[in-house]
Amino acid sequence: MPPVDPTYIHADVPHERTVQKDGFLYGCNSVVTGDSSPRGSPTTITVQDGWHETVMEGQPVRLPLYRRHTTNWIAKLCGTTYPPVMGPCAGCANRIQEQSNGNP
């Protein structure tokens, strides 16, 4: 891994949004750690949506077609794969409620 540029503003102190709060598990809903919006706002990206065939300077070419796609994230109480009675998820209210909704 390349070294960190010593002049980078966060070389010694990481940006607060990159540091996970106590109790965070990958896939755990941020409600557990006090963040009310685990996935933030809708995400919009540009995606390829086919091809356009045309002729340029007498040569046939295929140009990609693009469109904007927006994902509205659904609320999910628990995204971990830990068994609900073991390890860090033992007794977690989000995990218990997610299972009562029919999710593993």
Secondary structure, DSSP 4 states (H G I P E B T S, - for coil): -PPPPTTSTTSSS--GGGSPPTT--TTB-GGGGT-S-TT-S-EEEEEEEEEEEEEETTEEEEEEEEEEEEE-PPP-SB---S-TTSGGGTT-HHHHHHHHTT--
